Amino acid sequence: MEKGLIALAAALAIAIPALATAWAQSRIGSAGAGAVAEKPELSGVVIILIAIPETMVILGFVIAYLILS
């Protein structure tokens, strides 16, 4: 039972940030597409803004690793 709860905690540590990242990137992507359509010089900034939420998933992997080890 204990190993199952540990595995569930590790899965949640990855799943919740992944869902939050997907939601954030969908909002940033649609706004970024509109911004790039009006000002093409903002494309570099939009790429950086889309990449920032990915750090949540990476930190989720780190937490899951710490939970499992």
C-alpha positions in Angstrom: 0.0 0.0 0.0 2.8 2.4 0.9 4.6 1.9 -2.4 1.4 2.6 -4.3 0.9 5.9 -2.5 4.5 6.9 -3.2 4.0 6.1 -6.9 0.7 8.0 -6.9 2.5 11.0 -5.3 5.2 10.9 -8.0 2.7 10.7 -10.8 0.8 13.7 -9.4 4.0 15.6 -9.1 4.4 15.3 -12.9 0.8 15.3 -14.0 -0.4 18.5 -12.3 2.4 20.7 -13.5 2.1 19.2 -17.0 -1.6 20.2 -17.1 -0.8 23.6 -15.8 1.9 24.1 -18.4 -0.4 23.0 -21.2 -3.0 25.5 -20.1 -0.5 28.3 -19.8 1.1 27.6 -23.1 -2.2 27.5 -24.9 -3.0 31.0 -23.5 0.5 32.3 -24.3 0.6 30.7 -27.7 -2.7 32.3 -28.9 -1.7 35.7 -27.5 1.8 35.4 -29.0 0.4 34.5 -32.4 -1.6 37.7 -32.4 1.3 39.7 -31.2 3.7 38.3 -33.9 1.0 38.9 -36.5 1.0 42.6 -35.6 4.8 43.0 -34.8 7.0 40.3 -36.3 10.0 41.5 -34.3 8.4 40.1 -31.1 8.9 36.5 -32.3 12.0 35.9 -30.1 10.2 37.2 -27.0 7.2 35.0 -27.7 9.4 31.9 -28.0 11.0 32.7 -24.6 7.6 33.2 -23.0 6.3 29.9 -24.4 9.4 28.1 -23.0 9.2 29.6 -19.5 6.2 27.4 -18.3 8.2 24.2 -19.3 10.3 24.7 -16.2 7.3 23.7 -14.1 7.3 20.2 -15.8 11.1 19.9 -15.3 10.7 20.8 -11.6 7.9 18.2 -11.4 10.3 15.6 -12.7 12.8 16.6 -10.1 10.2 16.4 -7.3 9.0 13.0 -8.6 12.6 11.7 -8.6 13.1 13.0 -5.0 9.8 11.2 -4.0 10.9 7.9 -5.6 14.4 7.9 -4.2 
